[in-house]
């Protein structure tokens, strides 16, 4: 289990920016031997592709982020999967669309999509976000047609306006149904809006909050695995 976590964490460090909303060009990398190690270390790979929630922004240790907690659950269940953390702090759906081809150079058996929250907080039109997410999904389906797909739903604060809030929330189940994806209705269920489970910014979960996020995903994804 420790070896798996080290491998996944090593890859995460090559693609994760420890900051919210900034992605300097100097952090761009090309695939390395670490990618090959991650691909061969387990029978199957799970790519969790997302933003700062996936990257573990603000946590003392990347192993506290929900993908790493999820890896522990997978190992305890003796399932032959290795999680690759594809989280990038500050990522939008447009940014994800731009880097998906690079990260798909490693073999993927299960694809977990966690993007859109930053779009919502910026008020980007839901139709635009939906189009970008569909493009990402299409790329995965084209390159790995047998991969299992999981969608992590998100919501935005009520101050974004009733219509926007409704359209944004409904976008995720809509995409999941269209693309035959397993849906986690709301990644932040039980954590969003709970002060004690969030960092000072009120947006990113604490280590305790991340454990709840992992539980939210596990309750749905264990059936997929």
N, C-alpha and C positions, 0 to 999 in steps of 0.2 A: 504493500500500500504506500509506504514512504517513497519508494522509487517512482511510483506513478505520479505522486504529488509533486515530486521534484522535477520530473520531466515536464508535466503540464505547467508548473510555475516557471520553469526555464523558458518555455516558449512564450508564456504570457509576458515575460519581461521584455521580449523583443518587439512586442506590439502594443504594450500598454504605456500610456503617458500618465505620469503622476500629477495630473492637474485637470481642472474642469474647464473645457471649452477651448483649450489651446493645443495645437498640434504642429509644432515647429518642424520644418523640413528635415532637420538634423536627426530626427527620430526614425526616419524612413529606413527600412532595412530590406535585405533580400533574403530569400530562403537559405538557411544554413543547415549544417548537419543535425542541429537540434530538431529540426522539423522531421528529418528522416528517423531520428531516434524515437520521437513521439509516435510516428506512424507504425513503427515496428515493435514497440514495447508491449502492445496488447493486440488481441485478436481484432478488435474493432475500435474506431475512434468516434467520439462525440465532439463536435465543434459547437461551442456556445458563442455565438456571434452577437456582440452587443456594445453597450456604451459603458459609462463609469460604474453603473450598478454591477455589471459583470466583471469589470476590471478590479473592483474593490477599492474605489477611490476613497481616500481618507482613513483607511484601516491601517493599523500598525503593521500588519503582515498580510501579504497577498493570499496566504493560505486561509485567511478568515473570510474571504469573499465566497459568495454562495456556490460558485462552480466547484471550488475545492471541498466545501462541505458536502456537496452532492457526490463528489468522487469518493469520499469516505463512506457514504451510504451505499454506493455501488460496490465498493470493495467488501463491505460487511455482508452484502447480499451475494457475494462471490460471483458477480457478473463480469464477464470478460470485456470491459470497456475502459478506455482511457479518455478523460476529458481534456480537451484543448481549449484553453481560455482565450477567446478571440475578442476580449473586451478592450475598448479604447475610450478613454475619458473624453467627454465633449463630442462624441460621435453623433452625427445626424444620419437620417436615412440616405441622404445624398452622399455623405462621406462613406457610408457602408457600401453603397452601390459602386463607389470608386475603388474600393480595396478588396471586394469580394473575390475577384479573379485571382489575385495574388495569394490569398489565404487558402483558396481551394486547390492550390498546387499539391497540398498534402491530401491523402486519402480520407474521405469522410463517409461514415456509415449512418450517423445520426446528426441532423442539423437542427440546432435550437436557435431561434431568432428572437433577440431581445433588442429591438430598436424602435425609435419613434418618440420616446419621452422628450428628448431635446427639441424635436420638431414641435411638439405640443407646447412646450414652455416658451417657444419663440413665436408661436402663433402661425406657423407655416400652414398653408391650406391643407386640409386633410386629403384632398384629392391628389395633391403633389406627393405627400408622404406615402399614400397608398400606392401610387405609381412606382415610387422608388423601391418600396418593400417588395412589390410584385416582381420588379426587375431582379432583385436579389434572389428571390425564390426561384425564378425562372432559370437563373444561372446555375443554381444548385441542382435543379431538376435536369438540366441539360448535361452537366458534367457527371453527376452521380444520380442517374435515374432510379436506382434502387434504394437510395438513402431514405430513411424515415425522417419526417419533418415535424418539428414541434414549434408552436407559436406561443410566446409569452405575452399576454395582454397587458396593456397599460391604461392609465387614466390620467386626466389633467385636472387641476384645481377648478372649482366652480367659477372663479373670477375670470376665466377665459370666455365665459358666455355660455348660456344653456345650449344653444344650437351646436356650437363648436365642441363642447363637452360630450354631447350625445353622439355626434358624428365621429369623433375621435375614438370613443369607447367602442362603438359598433364596427369600426374599421377592422379590428383584430379578429373577431369571430367571422366576419365576412371573408377576410383573406384565408382564414383557416379552413372554412367550408369550401371555398373555391379551389383550394390547392390540396385538399385531403390531408390537412395537418392536424395533429393532436393539439388541443388548445388548453393552456393554463389561463383561465379567465382574467386573473389580475395578479401579476407577480408580487406586488406589494401588499397583498391582502394580509391584514393583521399587523402591518408595519407602517403603512402610509398614514401620516397624521398623528402617530403615537410618539410623543416627544422623547420618551425614555428609550425608544428603539431606533432613534435617528441621531445623526451627528448634529452639531450646532447649526449647520445650514438648513436643517429640517427637511432635507431631500435625500441624502445618502444614509443608508442604514448603518448602525453600529455592528459590531461582531455578533451581538445577540440578535439583532434584526436580520442579519445575513443568514443566520441559522433558520429563521422562520421562512425566509425566501427560499432556501434550499428545500425545506419541507413542502412548501407550496408546489415547487416543481416536481419533487420526488413523488408526491401523492398521485400525480398524473403520469409522469414519465416512466415510473416503474412498470406500468402495464405495457409501454412501448418496448422496453428492453427485454 
